[in-house]
Structure formats: structure tokens, C-alpha cells
Amino acid sequence: MTSKSAPLAAAARASGPLTGDVTVPGDKSLSHRALIFGALSVGQTTIDGLLEGEDVIATADALRAMGARIQKLDSGQWQVDGVGVGGLHEPSQVIDLGNSGTSARLLSGVLASHRMTTFVTGDASLVKRPMARVIEPLSRMGAEFVARSDNRLPMAVIGSDELLPIRYEVPVASAQVKSAVLLAALNTAGKTTVIERTATRDHTENMLRAFGAELKIEPDPDGGDAITLTGQPELTGRPVEVPGDISSAAFPIVAALIRPGSDILIRRVGLNPRRAGLIDTLIEMGGSIERLNAGMRAGEPVADLRVRASDLTAVTVPPDRAASMIDEYPVLAMAAACAVGRTEMPGIGELRVKESDRLARVAEGLADCGVRVEAGPDWLAVEGDGGQPEGGATVATALDHRIAMSFLVLGMAAKQPVTIDDAGPIATSFPGFFDLMNGLIAGEPALRTRQPQP
Ligand code: S3P
């Protein structure tokens, strides 16, 4: 998976209105977790709507290499025959997780709590990302790690089935770190408590309960939540219906808001309140977004979203909302470039350690497209006048799917086409992105790649 094919340049030009009705691929966070909990259960888990992007396939391949039986039955329909908590075996080869930080962090917790030694690597982006945040708590529990300098991948995880339960306060707002500790705690006798001061996505907690684990979530006296898991439960396989990924829906949502005359419907989007900060922000900016047909999937709220073109006005995004929209700042910055006024986005230092340094990539790309933008160590400010941004630049995507898709959305509203140097990474999270976006536009496609689309 680390052998990268030749870059695939792509460009977007100003489009007509977006209209129609679409379904975005399944939620990436939930898809990883459905596979992992399925693999750690006794019996069968059936998954409907699994995201078939490269990141999730990396998790599936890793779990297969450790003994879980995972099969694709049909498009989005998968079946997992689990091995039970603690039942995985040592993989005979290096586990290559490609571009996927979620696979690397979550599986670290799983590997740490099995008596085996596993070698883990990833692509040129993943081997730059910090792993100390999981190595630190998992080492406290008794696992050992041999990582490259500065705690980067590749690394060896020397796990144990006799880890000790800990009480751990997560030092950064990170659902991946919280989940790594909870996954290690699954095969650890006793009660492990994870304290998070800032609420992050709670898919792991929801799914742990659904698969039969005993989990207690209480307010911590010093603020936030204390999440306590009783180790070594028997998890039982179950059906999981994955909702559409709000982080993918974000691209057609912003495109529809900024293209005059647009009116689209996106079906069955996951709207877990700890993920839906972008929707609140865009509505505050004047965006017309309606929630229709509310329901539940995989124990999480879902709704259809009707989005209509709107005149947007700048806002300051409250920093305490950052965790609930952490992956959506790049595309919010594109909306801000089309809004009137200066949109300020404080408290987003975590963007510097995503698939790329997203703060830097967004600031540079927007400046190259003629947009007024300023960036600090942990903030971004974007200024627009409500007119079309200039565009006309080629933006480096730096192996980052969300940078690639965000700048293509900007191109749909810009005076001059916007080019990205590599559309390949889009396949990590949003297979079918080009067809879905072009399918919303009447006439000539607005988005084009030089070769067949990813
Ligand atoms: C994720 C958590 C977030 C997010 C990532 C998916 C998850 O990462 O950016 O895309 O599925 O738990 P952090 O935990 O690093 O904030």
C-alpha cells in the first residue's frame, strides 16, 4: 500500500447550480470501528454501508492478517466472523496501513493487548504523524514499542495479554487516543478509566455498548467525562448500519451553498452532535441547511440534509467547537473565502498533524488562489467579499484527501479553474467523489482528472 502510483492531477472550473439527490459513502470512523469490533466479537457481524475507501480497507486487511474472517458480500455489504476479545494472532508480515491515522492509532490499542509482536508502517504521510500520543498511555499499561526517532512509524508493537488497567487523562482532544486506550482495555482485566476534558466523537463508546461491553460514563469532578470500561467482556457480533459520512457530505454541502441557484438533498447523513459542528457553523454563516427525515443508524442520529445556495457572512468559530468539526476546517475555509468578511478559526493546532499540515496547506493554497488569508500556530483567518475568488493556482495536496477535495470545491466557485497536483488520495475516504459532484451539475462536468477517475 505504500507504493504510490503516479500523481493524478485534477482541476475544477466554475460550475452551474448543483441540483439533485445523492447519498455519500459510509462514515469512515464508524466503518473502521465496525470492522474492529466485529473482529473482536464472538459470532458474526454484518455491516451495511461500509465505506470502501482505502483507509477502511487497510483496517480490514490488517484484521484479516491477524485471523479475522472478513468478506465483502456486495457493494457496502460486509460480513465479519470474529475471533473474540484477545483472540487475534500475530501477523506474519508487516502491517501496512497506508494513509490511515485512524487505523494506526486504533489498531495500536488492539495490538498492544495481544501477546504478539507486530510491525506497523504506512505511506509517506502516515510515517510523519505523531504516534507518541498512543505509545505513551499504552506503555503505561505495559505494552512495549520500538519506534523510529521522534516516535514515528514504522514501529514494532510488543503486546501483552497481561496489561494493567490505568486511569488516563487524554492530553489532546483526540478520539483516536481515547479509542486506542479503550481498545487496549478491552483485553485487560479490571477497570480502565479514560478522562477526556473536551468531548470528542463517541463512536467507540457507542459501539462498545452495542456489542455488549460494560461501560460507564460519568462527569469528572474536574470537568469533562470519565469513561470506565470493564475489561475482558464477551462481545457479540451484530448488524451495523453505517450512516453517510458527514465529513464527506461536507464537500457537496459547501459546493451547493456557494453556487448560486443550487438546491440539493443528501440522504442519511450521520449527525452525531460530536461530529456536526460544521453544520452549526454554516447555519450561523447564513447557510440554508435543513434536516429532514430524522432517524437512527448504528445507534447514531441521521437525517437527510437539504442544502440551498446562500449568501454567507463571516463568523468566529468558537474554539470549543473544534473537536466536533476537526476534519471540516479545510472545506469551511473554502466557504469562508466566498463569504463576506473575516472568518476566524481559533484553537485548531491539531490541524498541523493531520494527513498533512492542513493549516499550512489551506493558507498557502488560498493565498495562491488570490484569497486573503492569515495563519498562526493554531489559528486561521480567511477574508472574502462575497464575490468569486480568483483561483487559477495549482495546489499541492500533500497526500491529503481533504485538501484535494476542498480546493476542487473552491474551483467550482472561482473565476479561474483550480488545479490539484494529485487527486489519488481522495480514494482513501471518498470513492466516487468525481462522479457524485459532477452528477449534481447539469451539462459539462466541472471536475476533471487527466486519467480515469479515482
Ligand atoms: C478520528 C478522529 C479524529 C479525526 C480522524 C478520525 C476517529 O482524529 O481527525 O479523521 O475516527 O477517531 P484525532 O483523534 O486525531 O482528533
Residues whose N, C-alpha, C, O or C-beta is under 5 A from the ligand:
A	BS01	S3P	S29 T102 A173 S174 A175 Q176 V177 I326 D327
